Each structure stands twice: as C-alpha cells, then as structure tokens.
Amino acid sequence: MSDPAKVRRHAERVRELVASVVRSQIKDPRLGMITITDARITADLRDATVFYTVLGDAAAQASTAAALESAKGMLRSTVGKALGLRHSPTLTFVLDDVQNQVKHIDDLLTAARSADAEVQRLAAKAAYAGDAQPYRVEEDDEDEPAEGASSTDDEPRGGDQR
C-alpha cells in the first residue's frame, strides 16, 4: 500500500505531464480544444484515470476521444519515464462533463425558485381554515361573577369567625 500523499503527488504529476504532452507533442488534427481537468491514480500506482473536457459539440468530443486513444501509448511511455516507477500506469481517459452537470443543476435551481415563488404567492392569499385562534380562551366577564364566588365582600373568608 502506498502513502496517500505520494499517490496524490503522482496523480498531480500525471495530470501535468498529460496536459503538457497534449499541448506540445500531439499533432493530431482530431484533437479539439481540450483541457485536462483531473487525474486519479490507484493506490498501487498501476492505473491512472485522466479526466478532460472538450470545447465543442458531440462530434468534437468524439474526435478528441479518438485522438487520445491513438496517442495513449506515447502518453503512457512519457508518463512512465517521468515518474520513474517500476511499472508505467495504464491511462484511461474519461470525458468530464462538468458543463452538462452545471447546466442541469442550474435548470433544477431555476425550477425550485419558480416553485418557491408560486408557494409564496399562494401563501400570501391564504387564510386560516378555522378560527384565527384555535385554542379555547375563557373570557372573564366583569359583569357576571364566576361560579362559586360571591359578589359582596361582606362575607368572612377563611372559615367561621365566631
């Protein structure tokens, strides 16, 4: 098992190396406007996954994927030599569809905002289904004495006074 910090350093180095090689050494016309966004490497340093984004439509994404697949051997040998490992990691390229996910999340947030606005609009016109005060409140009438109480203060309190 490798040290996690070492694995992170190697993953970052793989990302930098692949980005540098794609920018400077690969001359494939199928390669579109590509950005290497991330790289992850397994703990045994044998498999690396490289995430990339492509500016353009689905055709540009497909042609860039084909160009990366054809250049995979050169990229793997360059990465293996630069890392100085016993085994060069195998490279897997994965399209990072961040833009699609961001658009989907923005659409969900817009729908949630409109639903919240509708709920607030309906709540502004809402009225209570029953009384505004649903609990019983005994109102003390000053004109009528409560049960068991006398209206005069002449009677002695606290028992018989003889």
C-alpha positions as semicolon CSV with decimal commas, in nm:
position;residue;x (nm);y (nm);z (nm)
1;M;0,000;0,000;0,000
2;S;0,139;0,341;-0,093
3;D;0,131;0,655;0,110
4;P;-0,181;0,864;0,024
5;A;0,029;1,179;-0,006
6;K;0,258;1,002;-0,252
7;V;-0,042;0,886;-0,454
8;R;-0,178;1,243;-0,466
9;R;0,161;1,379;-0,579
10;H;0,182;1,117;-0,855
11;A;-0,175;1,192;-0,967
12;E;-0,098;1,563;-0,988
13;R;0,221;1,487;-1,180
14;V;0,029;1,263;-1,423
15;R;-0,219;1,546;-1,485
16;E;0,060;1,796;-1,553
17;L;0,251;1,558;-1,779
18;V;-0,051;1,461;-1,987
19;A;-0,153;1,826;-2,025
20;S;0,199;1,922;-2,133
21;V;0,229;1,639;-2,385
22;V;-0,117;1,702;-2,529
23;R;-0,037;2,071;-2,570
24;S;0,310;2,034;-2,719
25;Q;0,370;1,691;-2,874
26;I;0,040;1,555;-3,008
27;K;-0,022;1,695;-3,355
28;D;-0,340;1,501;-3,431
29;P;-0,591;1,721;-3,619
30;R;-0,878;1,538;-3,448
31;L;-0,769;1,683;-3,114
32;G;-1,004;1,966;-3,023
33;M;-0,985;2,239;-2,762
34;I;-0,903;2,011;-2,470
35;T;-0,842;2,081;-2,103
36;I;-0,708;1,817;-1,866
37;T;-0,910;1,876;-1,550
38;D;-0,801;1,599;-1,313
39;A;-0,611;1,275;-1,279
40;R;-0,657;0,997;-1,028
41;I;-0,424;0,707;-0,972
42;T;-0,485;0,384;-0,783
43;A;-0,303;0,313;-0,458
44;D;-0,078;0,055;-0,627
45;L;0,019;0,319;-0,891
46;R;-0,075;0,086;-1,176
47;D;-0,387;0,254;-1,322
48;A;-0,441;0,625;-1,384
49;T;-0,766;0,788;-1,489
50;V;-0,733;1,122;-1,667
51;F;-1,039;1,349;-1,684
52;Y;-1,069;1,601;-1,966
53;T;-1,316;1,849;-2,111
54;V;-1,357;1,947;-2,474
55;L;-1,494;2,273;-2,606
56;G;-1,744;2,196;-2,879
57;D;-2,025;1,965;-2,972
58;A;-2,055;1,587;-2,955
59;A;-1,859;1,542;-3,279
60;A;-1,564;1,736;-3,135
61;Q;-1,582;1,528;-2,818
62;A;-1,584;1,200;-3,016
63;S;-1,292;1,303;-3,237
64;T;-1,089;1,416;-2,934
65;A;-1,159;1,085;-2,760
66;A;-1,034;0,900;-3,070
67;A;-0,719;1,116;-3,083
68;L;-0,645;1,049;-2,715
69;E;-0,695;0,675;-2,764
70;S;-0,450;0,672;-3,055
71;A;-0,192;0,870;-2,855
72;K;-0,236;0,662;-2,539
73;G;0,087;0,461;-2,592
74;M;0,304;0,770;-2,633
75;L;0,140;0,935;-2,332
76;R;0,189;0,624;-2,119
77;S;0,558;0,595;-2,204
78;T;0,615;0,965;-2,135
79;V;0,435;0,942;-1,800
80;G;0,622;0,623;-1,705
81;K;0,964;0,773;-1,781
82;A;0,887;1,095;-1,596
83;L;0,750;0,927;-1,285
84;G;1,036;0,680;-1,260
85;L;0,817;0,396;-1,143
86;R;0,884;0,028;-1,200
87;H;0,558;-0,007;-1,395
88;S;0,411;0,267;-1,611
89;P;0,048;0,324;-1,513
90;T;-0,216;0,243;-1,771
91;L;-0,404;0,552;-1,878
92;T;-0,779;0,572;-1,908
93;F;-0,935;0,888;-2,049
94;V;-1,277;0,994;-1,922
95;L;-1,477;1,286;-2,058
96;D;-1,552;1,517;-1,768
97;D;-1,900;1,650;-1,845
98;V;-1,891;1,933;-1,592
99;Q;-2,071;2,175;-1,825
100;N;-2,366;1,939;-1,867
101;Q;-2,391;1,883;-1,493
102;V;-2,370;2,258;-1,424
103;K;-2,647;2,323;-1,677
104;H;-2,862;2,050;-1,522
105;I;-2,811;2,191;-1,171
106;D;-2,890;2,544;-1,293
107;D;-3,213;2,416;-1,450
108;L;-3,307;2,244;-1,124
109;L;-3,236;2,560;-0,923
110;T;-3,446;2,769;-1,163
111;A;-3,737;2,525;-1,129
112;A;-3,703;2,530;-0,749
113;R;-3,703;2,912;-0,743
114;S;-4,018;2,930;-0,955
115;A;-4,189;2,669;-0,735
116;D;-4,092;2,865;-0,422
117;A;-4,227;3,186;-0,575
118;E;-4,556;3,010;-0,654
119;V;-4,583;2,878;-0,297
120;Q;-4,517;3,226;-0,157
121;R;-4,775;3,376;-0,390
122;L;-5,036;3,123;-0,276
123;A;-4,940;3,168;0,090
124;A;-4,991;3,544;0,067
125;K;-5,358;3,492;-0,025
126;A;-5,415;3,209;0,221
127;A;-5,646;3,231;0,521
128;Y;-5,683;3,009;0,824
129;A;-5,913;2,712;0,775
130;G;-6,075;2,759;1,115
131;D;-6,057;3,033;1,372
132;A;-5,751;3,251;1,382
133;Q;-5,709;3,139;1,747
134;P;-5,776;2,762;1,752
135;Y;-5,741;2,726;2,129
136;R;-6,021;2,797;2,374
137;V;-5,977;3,116;2,563
138;E;-6,207;3,180;2,857
139;E;-6,306;3,540;2,857
140;D;-6,364;3,688;3,203
141;D;-6,678;3,896;3,207
142;E;-6,664;4,164;3,476
143;D;-7,042;4,186;3,493
144;E;-7,103;3,824;3,588
145;P;-6,926;3,663;3,884
146;A;-6,758;3,330;3,833
147;E;-6,924;3,019;3,975
148;G;-6,887;2,981;4,349
149;A;-6,770;3,335;4,401
150;S;-6,978;3,594;4,581
151;S;-7,045;3,940;4,464
152;T;-7,013;4,100;4,806
153;D;-6,708;4,142;5,018
154;D;-6,906;4,135;5,346
155;E;-6,884;3,763;5,398
156;P;-6,596;3,639;5,605
157;R;-6,327;3,444;5,435
158;G;-6,123;3,158;5,560
159;G;-6,380;2,976;5,767
160;D;-6,614;3,063;6,058
161;Q;-6,532;3,361;6,267
162;R;-6,732;3,344;6,592
